[in-house]
Amino acid sequence: MTARHFSAMLESIAPALGNHLWQSTLFAIAAGLLTVILRNNHARTRYWLWLTASLKFLIPFSLLAGVGSGERGVVSGEEKKE
């Protein structure tokens, strides 16, 4: 892989990566605040909260939105042809 190919790949991935990072950061802050609010509840409540937060960190929202809407173009990066 040449530097030119690597640079082009980074340029195509950067917007999605940026969105994923700020969304995951916001989600982590929300999960942390909810954990503090729910500290008197059962541990299983906090467990499920952090489990869902962990899944959000692993799976970008754009991928979930593409799968949920049924648009293959969003997931694969190609435009949808009709």
N, C-alpha and C positions, 0 to 999 in steps of 0.2 A: 504494500500500500504506500503510495507516494504521499508527500506532504499536501499536494493539491487535492487529492481525493479525501484525505483526512480533514482538511479545511472545509471542503464542500459538505462533508458529512456533518461536521460540527455546526455549520451555518444552518443546515436543515433541522437539526435537533435542538438547537439553542432555545427557540421560542417555547417549545413544548416542555423542555427541561426547566426553564424559568418559571412557567406556569405551575408545574408540578412542585417546585421548591417553595414558592410562596403559598400555595394552597396547603401543602403539608405542614408548613410552619404555622399557619393560621389554625389548622386542625389540631396540631399539637398543643398550642396555647389553649384552645377551647377544651381539649381533653384534660389538660392539667387543671384548668379552672373548675371543670365539672367534677374532677376527682376530689378537689378540696371541698366543694359544695356537698358532695355525696360521701364524705368521710365517715359519717355516722351510719351509713347504710351497710348492707352486707358486702363482704369482700368480693363475692361473685359479680355484683353490679359493677364495681370498679374494674374487675378482671375483663368483663365484656367490653367495657368502655375502652380500655387500653388495647384489647384485641382488635376492635374495629379501627382504632387509630393506627395500629401497626399494619393492618391490611391497606389502609389508605396510603401509608408511606411506601408500600411495595407496588401498588397498582395505581398508575397515573389516572386522574379523573377523565382525561380525554379518551382513554381506552375504555373506561366504564361507560362513558356517554355514548361512544360509538357502538359498543355491544348492545346497550340498552335501546338505542334508536334503530338498530338493525342496519345501519349504514356501514357497509364494508369499506367505503372510501375513507372514512375518518380513521379507522383502525390501521389500514395498510398505508395510508399517506397518499393514496391515489384519489382522483376525483371520481365521483359516482357518475356512471354513464347510464342514461335512460333512453 
